Amino acid sequence: MARPQHVPVLLDRVVALLAPALGRDGAVLVDCTLGLGGHTEAVLERVPTARVIGVDRDPAALELAGARLAPYGDRFTGVHAVYDELADVLEDQGLASVDAVLFDLGVSSMQLDVRERGFAYAEDAPLDMRMDGTTGPTAADVLNTYSAAELTRVLRDYGEEKFARKIAGAVVRERETQPFTTSGRLVELLYAEIPAPARRTGGHPAKRTFQALRMEVNDELAVLRRAMPAAIGAIGVGGRVVVESYHSLEDRLVKQAFTAVTRSEVPLDLPFVPEGSEPALRLVTRGAEKADATETAQNPRAASVRLRAVERVRPPSPGAPS
């Protein structure tokens, strides 16, 4: 198996956003998408007061990250979980709250760079795409069992694929002859179904379909929808939630969650904000931050990143959103 490489996106900026929340001795960061541990390693190296709980649904990633981070001893703890299980993770660790939570969403180098995982379309491999390869349906299961209407929805909503209906119809037709098992056959179908003019723009013609299948297999949007309020509720005063998104639907969910907890409920025409009515959190980033041209040239995966952060400035009011 090839050893994956990992170039964390916006690494310096992410650490700079997290550091103010991690200044006290024993401060805790939960890295909800540990991957190969690039962000966690940078925090442990640059913020000596912090310790990190690294969460990942991928046992292989946890093993590799654990070996990489072993020099930091008990400042790092790895946990096998999906990040919407954050509340359970904190309870198991005996923590009522933490100082920071980090999400680096989407597919990681751990998955993309290892051929056997089936995430990449550049070479023929089993159609798996599970972030936790020990459980759940594979991409092949989706292709071979979903109806044409269900496949169209997945490709359109998660891949923003203009030819979703055409591709779905072809998949259903072709699987009657032989079920889909490897990525090579799916890529061939996509080349056949996507018109030549469309193939010449927007990157590889398989990019959108593979993204859509990955998001469906791992239930990524539903997991994120549950994880955002859990993360916001987990931080104490001065704590921060930092999120890197790579898909417009992900970024929209994050933006909505952050807006809901940073917006004042006081009428606009009121001349002052009554004490206790202020939002419990504030936006740290101004809109969504992006990678600059230099980083994008060095690391193409940075091209679509959207970075947002919030900070808790006071405890939640009784009955108010976290």
Buried (B, 14 or more C-beta within 10 A) or exposed (E): EEEBEBBBBBBEBBBEBBBBBBEEEEBBBBBBBBBBBBBBBBBBEBBEEBBBBBBBBBEBBBEBBBEBBEEBEEBBBBBBBBBBBBBEBBEEEEEEEBBBBBBBBBBBBBBBBBBEBBBBBEEBBBBBBBBBBEEEBBBBBBBBEBEBEEBBBBBBBBBBBBBBBBBBBBBBEBBEEEBBBBBEBBBEBBEEBBEEEEBEEEEBBBBBBBBBBBBBBBBBBEBBBBBBBBBBBBBBEBBBBBBBBBBEBBBEBBBEBBEBBBEEEEEEEEEEEEEEEBBBBBBBBEEBBBBEEEBBEEBEBBBBBBBBBBBBBEEBEEEEBB
